[in-house]
Structure formats: structure tokens, C-alpha cells
Amino acid sequence: LARQRDAQAKGCLEPAKADELAALGVTLRSRHDARWERAYAALQTFRLREGHYQVPRQHVEDGVKLGDWLNNQRTALRKGTLRPDRLEKL
């Protein structure tokens, strides 16, 4: 199952395989994906309120250390390790 989640995260899981797993009730999202989505939602909340994405490094939004999280995303982008699906959202 871990391999299937990795393949899904990298965008290389065959759609038929994903459908089979979904039919079995298997969720392919990991805890890390759920945490990333929560931080992304906090970023959107910040953007709506403040009108920009310039989050102070120590800022916490809805219990998420948003400044640190965004810094980590920017670092991953520079290193080329940010997943394509996440890059598209950002």
C-alpha cells in the first residue's frame, strides 16, 4: 500500500489501479498529504485576509506554523523537490 501511495503522489499510479483501490475503500492520501492540505488551506485564509502571500516567518495560522511551512515549500521549489501537484496549487 505504501508503494501505491508513493506512486499516486508521484503521479504515476495507473488510473485503473487507483479505481480498484478506491472500490476497496482504500484511501491513498497519507497523513503528510492531509497535513499539507491543512497548511495550504491556512495559506489561503491568510491570503484572503491580508491580500498577499508574504507570510512572516514566525506566523501561526489556525494552529499551523505557516511561516515555516511556506519557507519549506520555497526551499523545496529551489531544490527541485516540490511535488508537481503541489507546485500547481501554489
Jmol script that loads the backbone (N, CA, C; Angstrom):
load data "model"
ATOM      1  N   LEU A   1       0.826  -1.195   0.000  1.00  0.00           N
ATOM      2  CA  LEU A   1       0.000   0.000   0.000  1.00  0.00           C
ATOM      3  C   LEU A   1       0.868   1.256   0.000  1.00  0.00           C
ATOM      4  N   ALA A   2       1.987   1.194   0.703  1.00  0.00           N
ATOM      5  CA  ALA A   2       2.886   2.351   0.732  1.00  0.00           C
ATOM      6  C   ALA A   2       3.404   2.655  -0.670  1.00  0.00           C
ATOM      7  N   ARG A   3       3.700   1.617  -1.436  1.00  0.00           N
ATOM      8  CA  ARG A   3       4.173   1.829  -2.813  1.00  0.00           C
ATOM      9  C   ARG A   3       3.089   2.464  -3.673  1.00  0.00           C
ATOM     10  N   GLN A   4       1.851   2.058  -3.450  1.00  0.00           N
ATOM     11  CA  GLN A   4       0.743   2.631  -4.213  1.00  0.00           C
ATOM     12  C   GLN A   4       0.577   4.119  -3.877  1.00  0.00           C
ATOM     13  N   ARG A   5       0.726   4.445  -2.585  1.00  0.00           N
ATOM     14  CA  ARG A   5       0.628   5.858  -2.186  1.00  0.00           C
ATOM     15  C   ARG A   5       1.773   6.672  -2.783  1.00  0.00           C
ATOM     16  N   ASP A   6       2.965   6.103  -2.798  1.00  0.00           N
ATOM     17  CA  ASP A   6       4.111   6.795  -3.397  1.00  0.00           C
ATOM     18  C   ASP A   6       3.874   7.021  -4.880  1.00  0.00           C
ATOM     19  N   ALA A   7       3.376   5.995  -5.564  1.00  0.00           N
ATOM     20  CA  ALA A   7       3.099   6.125  -6.994  1.00  0.00           C
ATOM     21  C   ALA A   7       2.037   7.184  -7.243  1.00  0.00           C
ATOM     22  N   GLN A   8       1.014   7.211  -6.405  1.00  0.00           N
ATOM     23  CA  GLN A   8      -0.046   8.224  -6.536  1.00  0.00           C
ATOM     24  C   GLN A   8       0.532   9.619  -6.327  1.00  0.00           C
ATOM     25  N   ALA A   9       1.375   9.773  -5.324  1.00  0.00           N
ATOM     26  CA  ALA A   9       1.969  11.077  -5.023  1.00  0.00           C
ATOM     27  C   ALA A   9       2.850  11.564  -6.165  1.00  0.00           C
ATOM     28  N   LYS A  10       3.529  10.637  -6.839  1.00  0.00           N
ATOM     29  CA  LYS A  10       4.408  10.998  -7.952  1.00  0.00           C
ATOM     30  C   LYS A  10       3.656  11.130  -9.264  1.00  0.00           C
ATOM     31  N   GLY A  11       2.365  10.799  -9.235  1.00  0.00           N
ATOM     32  CA  GLY A  11       1.556  10.920 -10.437  1.00  0.00           C
ATOM     33  C   GLY A  11       1.748   9.785 -11.431  1.00  0.00           C
ATOM     34  N   CYS A  12       2.234   8.648 -10.962  1.00  0.00           N
ATOM     35  CA  CYS A  12       2.477   7.549 -11.899  1.00  0.00           C
ATOM     36  C   CYS A  12       1.670   6.299 -11.572  1.00  0.00           C
ATOM     37  N   LEU A  13       0.627   6.424 -10.754  1.00  0.00           N
ATOM     38  CA  LEU A  13      -0.252   5.301 -10.478  1.00  0.00           C
ATOM     39  C   LEU A  13      -1.278   5.208 -11.600  1.00  0.00           C
ATOM     40  N   GLU A  14      -1.401   4.041 -12.179  1.00  0.00           N
ATOM     41  CA  GLU A  14      -2.351   3.857 -13.275  1.00  0.00           C
ATOM     42  C   GLU A  14      -3.764   4.139 -12.777  1.00  0.00           C
ATOM     43  N   PRO A  15      -4.562   4.867 -13.570  1.00  0.00           N
ATOM     44  CA  PRO A  15      -5.929   5.191 -13.150  1.00  0.00           C
ATOM     45  C   PRO A  15      -6.763   3.953 -12.813  1.00  0.00           C
ATOM     46  N   ALA A  16      -6.577   2.871 -13.567  1.00  0.00           N
ATOM     47  CA  ALA A  16      -7.334   1.647 -13.291  1.00  0.00           C
ATOM     48  C   ALA A  16      -6.988   1.093 -11.908  1.00  0.00           C
ATOM     49  N   LYS A  17      -5.720   1.157 -11.545  1.00  0.00           N
ATOM     50  CA  LYS A  17      -5.284   0.683 -10.232  1.00  0.00           C
ATOM     51  C   LYS A  17      -5.862   1.570  -9.131  1.00  0.00           C
ATOM     52  N   ALA A  18      -5.858   2.869  -9.354  1.00  0.00           N
ATOM     53  CA  ALA A  18      -6.432   3.795  -8.379  1.00  0.00           C
ATOM     54  C   ALA A  18      -7.922   3.517  -8.194  1.00  0.00           C
ATOM     55  N   ASP A  19      -8.614   3.229  -9.294  1.00  0.00           N
ATOM     56  CA  ASP A  19     -10.041   2.918  -9.223  1.00  0.00           C
ATOM     57  C   ASP A  19     -10.282   1.621  -8.439  1.00  0.00           C
ATOM     58  N   GLU A  20      -9.433   0.619  -8.669  1.00  0.00           N
ATOM     59  CA  GLU A  20      -9.555  -0.651  -7.943  1.00  0.00           C
ATOM     60  C   GLU A  20      -9.395  -0.428  -6.442  1.00  0.00           C
ATOM     61  N   LEU A  21      -8.392   0.344  -6.079  1.00  0.00           N
ATOM     62  CA  LEU A  21      -8.149   0.618  -4.666  1.00  0.00           C
ATOM     63  C   LEU A  21      -9.299   1.408  -4.046  1.00  0.00           C
ATOM     64  N   ALA A  22      -9.809   2.379  -4.786  1.00  0.00           N
ATOM     65  CA  ALA A  22     -10.932   3.177  -4.292  1.00  0.00           C
ATOM     66  C   ALA A  22     -12.165   2.296  -4.079  1.00  0.00           C
ATOM     67  N   ALA A  23     -12.381   1.341  -4.986  1.00  0.00           N
ATOM     68  CA  ALA A  23     -13.513   0.423  -4.851  1.00  0.00           C
ATOM     69  C   ALA A  23     -13.392  -0.434  -3.597  1.00  0.00           C
ATOM     70  N   LEU A  24     -12.164  -0.688  -3.183  1.00  0.00           N
ATOM     71  CA  LEU A  24     -11.922  -1.459  -1.967  1.00  0.00           C
ATOM     72  C   LEU A  24     -11.992  -0.596  -0.709  1.00  0.00           C
ATOM     73  N   GLY A  25     -12.162   0.716  -0.896  1.00  0.00           N
ATOM     74  CA  GLY A  25     -12.241   1.625   0.242  1.00  0.00           C
ATOM     75  C   GLY A  25     -10.894   2.111   0.733  1.00  0.00           C
ATOM     76  N   VAL A  26      -9.861   1.946  -0.089  1.00  0.00           N
ATOM     77  CA  VAL A  26      -8.511   2.361   0.295  1.00  0.00           C
ATOM     78  C   VAL A  26      -8.332   3.846  -0.005  1.00  0.00           C
ATOM     79  N   THR A  27      -7.871   4.579   0.972  1.00  0.00           N
ATOM     80  CA  THR A  27      -7.568   5.992   0.799  1.00  0.00           C
ATOM     81  C   THR A  27      -6.083   6.123   0.491  1.00  0.00           C
ATOM     82  N   LEU A  28      -5.771   6.786  -0.599  1.00  0.00           N
ATOM     83  CA  LEU A  28      -4.372   6.911  -0.998  1.00  0.00           C
ATOM     84  C   LEU A  28      -3.689   8.133  -0.399  1.00  0.00           C
ATOM     85  N   ARG A  29      -4.445   9.008   0.199  1.00  0.00           N
ATOM     86  CA  ARG A  29      -3.839  10.181   0.829  1.00  0.00           C
ATOM     87  C   ARG A  29      -3.147   9.760   2.120  1.00  0.00           C
ATOM     88  N   SER A  30      -1.947  10.221   2.279  1.00  0.00           N
ATOM     89  CA  SER A  30      -1.207   9.932   3.508  1.00  0.00           C
ATOM     90  C   SER A  30      -1.477  11.012   4.551  1.00  0.00           C
ATOM     91  N   ARG A  31      -1.001  10.779   5.755  1.00  0.00           N
ATOM     92  CA  ARG A  31      -1.107  11.805   6.799  1.00  0.00           C
ATOM     93  C   ARG A  31      -0.359  13.058   6.384  1.00  0.00           C
ATOM     94  N   HIS A  32       0.739  12.869   5.649  1.00  0.00           N
ATOM     95  CA  HIS A  32       1.525  14.013   5.196  1.00  0.00           C
ATOM     96  C   HIS A  32       0.723  14.853   4.197  1.00  0.00           C
ATOM     97  N   ASP A  33      -0.007  14.176   3.328  1.00  0.00           N
ATOM     98  CA  ASP A  33      -0.838  14.892   2.368  1.00  0.00           C
ATOM     99  C   ASP A  33      -1.924  15.687   3.078  1.00  0.00           C
ATOM    100  N   ALA A  34      -2.545  15.082   4.072  1.00  0.00           N
ATOM    101  CA  ALA A  34      -3.596  15.768   4.818  1.00  0.00           C
ATOM    102  C   ALA A  34      -3.030  16.985   5.545  1.00  0.00           C
ATOM    103  N   ARG A  35      -1.827  16.823   6.115  1.00  0.00           N
ATOM    104  CA  ARG A  35      -1.186  17.948   6.811  1.00  0.00           C
ATOM    105  C   ARG A  35      -0.826  19.063   5.829  1.00  0.00           C
ATOM    106  N   TRP A  36      -0.345  18.684   4.631  1.00  0.00           N
ATOM    107  CA  TRP A  36      -0.002  19.678   3.615  1.00  0.00           C
ATOM    108  C   TRP A  36      -1.256  20.436   3.191  1.00  0.00           C
ATOM    109  N   GLU A  37      -2.343  19.726   2.985  1.00  0.00           N
ATOM    110  CA  GLU A  37      -3.605  20.372   2.586  1.00  0.00           C
ATOM    111  C   GLU A  37      -4.107  21.326   3.664  1.00  0.00           C
ATOM    112  N   ARG A  38      -3.922  20.956   4.928  1.00  0.00           N
ATOM    113  CA  ARG A  38      -4.336  21.834   6.022  1.00  0.00           C
ATOM    114  C   ARG A  38      -3.509  23.132   6.009  1.00  0.00           C
ATOM    115  N   ALA A  39      -2.212  22.990   5.789  1.00  0.00           N
ATOM    116  CA  ALA A  39      -1.344  24.168   5.726  1.00  0.00           C
ATOM    117  C   ALA A  39      -1.693  25.020   4.507  1.00  0.00           C
ATOM    118  N   TYR A  40      -1.983  24.378   3.391  1.00  0.00           N
ATOM    119  CA  TYR A  40      -2.364  25.115   2.185  1.00  0.00           C
ATOM    120  C   TYR A  40      -3.662  25.902   2.425  1.00  0.00           C
ATOM    121  N   ALA A  41      -4.620  25.286   3.112  1.00  0.00           N
ATOM    122  CA  ALA A  41      -5.866  25.980   3.441  1.00  0.00           C
ATOM    123  C   ALA A  41      -5.588  27.184   4.338  1.00  0.00           C
ATOM    124  N   ALA A  42      -4.665  27.029   5.288  1.00  0.00           N
ATOM    125  CA  ALA A  42      -4.293  28.147   6.165  1.00  0.00           C
ATOM    126  C   ALA A  42      -3.652  29.268   5.346  1.00  0.00           C
ATOM    127  N   LEU A  43      -2.862  28.896   4.345  1.00  0.00           N
ATOM    128  CA  LEU A  43      -2.254  29.906   3.474  1.00  0.00           C
ATOM    129  C   LEU A  43      -3.324  30.682   2.717  1.00  0.00           C
ATOM    130  N   GLN A  44      -4.341  29.984   2.247  1.00  0.00           N
ATOM    131  CA  GLN A  44      -5.424  30.657   1.533  1.00  0.00           C
ATOM    132  C   GLN A  44      -6.203  31.592   2.460  1.00  0.00           C
ATOM    133  N   THR A  45      -6.400  31.173   3.694  1.00  0.00           N
ATOM    134  CA  THR A  45      -7.067  32.029   4.688  1.00  0.00           C
ATOM    135  C   THR A  45      -6.250  33.292   4.916  1.00  0.00           C
ATOM    136  N   PHE A  46      -4.942  33.127   5.069  1.00  0.00           N
ATOM    137  CA  PHE A  46      -4.050  34.263   5.247  1.00  0.00           C
ATOM    138  C   PHE A  46      -4.146  35.204   4.056  1.00  0.00           C
ATOM    139  N   ARG A  47      -4.102  34.649   2.844  1.00  0.00           N
ATOM    140  CA  ARG A  47      -4.150  35.448   1.609  1.00  0.00           C
ATOM    141  C   ARG A  47      -5.448  36.245   1.506  1.00  0.00           C
ATOM    142  N   LEU A  48      -6.562  35.621   1.838  1.00  0.00           N
ATOM    143  CA  LEU A  48      -7.846  36.320   1.774  1.00  0.00           C
ATOM    144  C   LEU A  48      -7.904  37.482   2.761  1.00  0.00           C
ATOM    145  N   ARG A  49      -7.348  37.275   3.943  1.00  0.00           N
ATOM    146  CA  ARG A  49      -7.389  38.316   4.973  1.00  0.00           C
ATOM    147  C   ARG A  49      -6.376  39.428   4.700  1.00  0.00           C
ATOM    148  N   GLU A  50      -5.145  39.050   4.326  1.00  0.00           N
ATOM    149  CA  GLU A  50      -4.054  40.019   4.213  1.00  0.00           C
ATOM    150  C   GLU A  50      -3.865  40.566   2.798  1.00  0.00           C
ATOM    151  N   GLY A  51      -4.314  39.819   1.786  1.00  0.00           N
ATOM    152  CA  GLY A  51      -4.185  40.287   0.413  1.00  0.00           C
ATOM    153  C   GLY A  51      -2.841  39.980  -0.236  1.00  0.00           C
ATOM    154  N   HIS A  52      -2.018  39.148   0.417  1.00  0.00           N
ATOM    155  CA  HIS A  52      -0.709  38.787  -0.135  1.00  0.00           C
ATOM    156  C   HIS A  52      -0.239  37.468   0.474  1.00  0.00           C
ATOM    157  N   TYR A  53       0.866  36.959  -0.066  1.00  0.00           N
ATOM    158  CA  TYR A  53       1.440  35.710   0.413  1.00  0.00           C
ATOM    159  C   TYR A  53       2.752  35.930   1.168  1.00  0.00           C
ATOM    160  N   GLN A  54       3.024  37.118   1.606  1.00  0.00           N
ATOM    161  CA  GLN A  54       4.264  37.415   2.320  1.00  0.00           C
ATOM    162  C   GLN A  54       4.082  37.128   3.808  1.00  0.00           C
ATOM    163  N   VAL A  55       4.108  35.856   4.125  1.00  0.00           N
ATOM    164  CA  VAL A  55       3.846  35.397   5.486  1.00  0.00           C
ATOM    165  C   VAL A  55       5.107  35.577   6.336  1.00  0.00           C
ATOM    166  N   PRO A  56       4.995  36.283   7.473  1.00  0.00           N
ATOM    167  CA  PRO A  56       6.156  36.397   8.369  1.00  0.00           C
ATOM    168  C   PRO A  56       6.614  35.014   8.831  1.00  0.00           C
ATOM    169  N   ARG A  57       7.883  34.849   8.996  1.00  0.00           N
ATOM    170  CA  ARG A  57       8.480  33.543   9.305  1.00  0.00           C
ATOM    171  C   ARG A  57       7.877  32.898  10.551  1.00  0.00           C
ATOM    172  N   GLN A  58       7.559  33.666  11.561  1.00  0.00           N
ATOM    173  CA  GLN A  58       7.044  33.112  12.829  1.00  0.00           C
ATOM    174  C   GLN A  58       5.520  33.065  12.895  1.00  0.00           C
ATOM    175  N   HIS A  59       4.842  33.388  11.799  1.00  0.00           N
ATOM    176  CA  HIS A  59       3.379  33.470  11.814  1.00  0.00           C
ATOM    177  C   HIS A  59       2.740  32.090  11.967  1.00  0.00           C
ATOM    178  N   VAL A  60       1.704  32.027  12.826  1.00  0.00           N
ATOM    179  CA  VAL A  60       0.912  30.813  13.015  1.00  0.00           C
ATOM    180  C   VAL A  60      -0.521  31.142  12.609  1.00  0.00           C
ATOM    181  N   GLU A  61      -1.092  30.296  11.760  1.00  0.00           N
ATOM    182  CA  GLU A  61      -2.459  30.488  11.261  1.00  0.00           C
ATOM    183  C   GLU A  61      -3.237  29.199  11.509  1.00  0.00           C
ATOM    184  N   ASP A  62      -4.330  29.300  12.262  1.00  0.00           N
ATOM    185  CA  ASP A  62      -5.176  28.130  12.542  1.00  0.00           C
ATOM    186  C   ASP A  62      -4.368  26.947  13.085  1.00  0.00           C
ATOM    187  N   GLY A  63      -3.402  27.226  13.941  1.00  0.00           N
ATOM    188  CA  GLY A  63      -2.593  26.178  14.543  1.00  0.00           C
ATOM    189  C   GLY A  63      -1.470  25.657  13.656  1.00  0.00           C
ATOM    190  N   VAL A  64      -1.315  26.232  12.462  1.00  0.00           N
ATOM    191  CA  VAL A  64      -0.267  25.819  11.519  1.00  0.00           C
ATOM    192  C   VAL A  64       0.859  26.836  11.572  1.00  0.00           C
ATOM    193  N   LYS A  65       2.091  26.370  11.709  1.00  0.00           N
ATOM    194  CA  LYS A  65       3.247  27.270  11.652  1.00  0.00           C
ATOM    195  C   LYS A  65       3.450  27.655  10.185  1.00  0.00           C
ATOM    196  N   LEU A  66       2.622  28.589   9.750  1.00  0.00           N
ATOM    197  CA  LEU A  66       2.516  28.907   8.332  1.00  0.00           C
ATOM    198  C   LEU A  66       3.789  29.511   7.755  1.00  0.00           C
ATOM    199  N   GLY A  67       4.455  30.366   8.499  1.00  0.00           N
ATOM    200  CA  GLY A  67       5.695  30.966   8.007  1.00  0.00           C
ATOM    201  C   GLY A  67       6.757  29.919   7.734  1.00  0.00           C
ATOM    202  N   ASP A  68       6.918  28.990   8.664  1.00  0.00           N
ATOM    203  CA  ASP A  68       7.884  27.904   8.473  1.00  0.00           C
ATOM    204  C   ASP A  68       7.476  27.009   7.309  1.00  0.00           C
ATOM    205  N   TRP A  69       6.192  26.676   7.248  1.00  0.00           N
ATOM    206  CA  TRP A  69       5.696  25.799   6.188  1.00  0.00           C
ATOM    207  C   TRP A  69       5.958  26.409   4.810  1.00  0.00           C
ATOM    208  N   LEU A  70       5.641  27.694   4.666  1.00  0.00           N
ATOM    209  CA  LEU A  70       5.833  28.343   3.373  1.00  0.00           C
ATOM    210  C   LEU A  70       7.313  28.428   3.021  1.00  0.00           C
ATOM    211  N   ASN A  71       8.153  28.685   4.002  1.00  0.00           N
ATOM    212  CA  ASN A  71       9.597  28.686   3.769  1.00  0.00           C
ATOM    213  C   ASN A  71      10.063  27.309   3.281  1.00  0.00           C
ATOM    214  N   ASN A  72       9.528  26.251   3.871  1.00  0.00           N
ATOM    215  CA  ASN A  72       9.882  24.894   3.444  1.00  0.00           C
ATOM    216  C   ASN A  72       9.427  24.624   2.008  1.00  0.00           C
ATOM    217  N   GLN A  73       8.278  25.153   1.630  1.00  0.00           N
ATOM    218  CA  GLN A  73       7.791  24.961   0.258  1.00  0.00           C
ATOM    219  C   GLN A  73       8.707  25.688  -0.733  1.00  0.00           C
ATOM    220  N   ARG A  74       9.112  26.891  -0.369  1.00  0.00           N
ATOM    221  CA  ARG A  74      10.015  27.655  -1.246  1.00  0.00           C
ATOM    222  C   ARG A  74      11.375  26.958  -1.373  1.00  0.00           C
ATOM    223  N   THR A  75      11.850  26.395  -0.270  1.00  0.00           N
ATOM    224  CA  THR A  75      13.116  25.659  -0.306  1.00  0.00           C
ATOM    225  C   THR A  75      12.994  24.433  -1.210  1.00  0.00           C
ATOM    226  N   ALA A  76      11.903  23.696  -1.070  1.00  0.00           N
ATOM    227  CA  ALA A  76      11.683  22.516  -1.906  1.00  0.00           C
ATOM    228  C   ALA A  76      11.607  22.911  -3.387  1.00  0.00           C
ATOM    229  N   LEU A  77      11.000  24.042  -3.678  1.00  0.00           N
ATOM    230  CA  LEU A  77      10.922  24.525  -5.059  1.00  0.00           C
ATOM    231  C   LEU A  77      12.320  24.802  -5.606  1.00  0.00           C
ATOM    232  N   ARG A  78      13.137  25.502  -4.826  1.00  0.00           N
ATOM    233  CA  ARG A  78      14.508  25.801  -5.268  1.00  0.00           C
ATOM    234  C   ARG A  78      15.334  24.532  -5.488  1.00  0.00           C
ATOM    235  N   LYS A  79      15.127  23.534  -4.631  1.00  0.00           N
ATOM    236  CA  LYS A  79      15.878  22.281  -4.743  1.00  0.00           C
ATOM    237  C   LYS A  79      15.319  21.354  -5.820  1.00  0.00           C
ATOM    238  N   GLY A  80      14.130  21.684  -6.319  1.00  0.00           N
ATOM    239  CA  GLY A  80      13.503  20.833  -7.316  1.00  0.00           C
ATOM    240  C   GLY A  80      12.826  19.609  -6.730  1.00  0.00           C
ATOM    241  N   THR A  81      12.498  19.664  -5.442  1.00  0.00           N
ATOM    242  CA  THR A  81      11.884  18.514  -4.783  1.00  0.00           C
ATOM    243  C   THR A  81      10.404  18.715  -4.463  1.00  0.00           C
ATOM    244  N   LEU A  82       9.845  19.839  -4.873  1.00  0.00           N
ATOM    245  CA  LEU A  82       8.428  20.091  -4.632  1.00  0.00           C
ATOM    246  C   LEU A  82       7.608  19.278  -5.627  1.00  0.00           C
ATOM    247  N   ARG A  83       6.680  18.489  -5.120  1.00  0.00           N
ATOM    248  CA  ARG A  83       5.873  17.636  -5.992  1.00  0.00           C
ATOM    249  C   ARG A  83       5.104  18.469  -7.010  1.00  0.00           C
ATOM    250  N   PRO A  84       4.978  17.980  -8.226  1.00  0.00           N
ATOM    251  CA  PRO A  84       4.287  18.732  -9.281  1.00  0.00           C
ATOM    252  C   PRO A  84       2.861  19.115  -8.922  1.00  0.00           C
ATOM    253  N   ASP A  85       2.115  18.238  -8.255  1.00  0.00           N
ATOM    254  CA  ASP A  85       0.736  18.568  -7.895  1.00  0.00           C
ATOM    255  C   ASP A  85       0.684  19.704  -6.882  1.00  0.00           C
ATOM    256  N   ARG A  86       1.664  19.756  -6.012  1.00  0.00           N
ATOM    257  CA  ARG A  86       1.715  20.837  -5.031  1.00  0.00           C
ATOM    258  C   ARG A  86       2.175  22.140  -5.674  1.00  0.00           C
ATOM    259  N   LEU A  87       3.124  22.052  -6.564  1.00  0.00           N
ATOM    260  CA  LEU A  87       3.598  23.239  -7.277  1.00  0.00           C
ATOM    261  C   LEU A  87       2.452  23.881  -8.049  1.00  0.00           C
ATOM    262  N   GLU A  88       1.641  23.055  -8.669  1.00  0.00           N
ATOM    263  CA  GLU A  88       0.491  23.569  -9.435  1.00  0.00           C
ATOM    264  C   GLU A  88      -0.478  24.335  -8.536  1.00  0.00           C
ATOM    265  N   LYS A  89      -0.679  23.842  -7.314  1.00  0.00           N
ATOM    266  CA  LYS A  89      -1.584  24.521  -6.386  1.00  0.00           C
ATOM    267  C   LYS A  89      -1.010  25.853  -5.907  1.00  0.00           C
ATOM    268  N   LEU A  90       0.298  25.860  -5.673  1.00  0.00           N
ATOM    269  CA  LEU A  90       0.932  27.062  -5.167  1.00  0.00           C
ATOM    270  C   LEU A  90       1.094  28.080  -6.288  1.00  0.00           C
TER     271      LEU A  90
END
end "model"
wireframe off; spacefill off
backbone 0.3
color backbone group
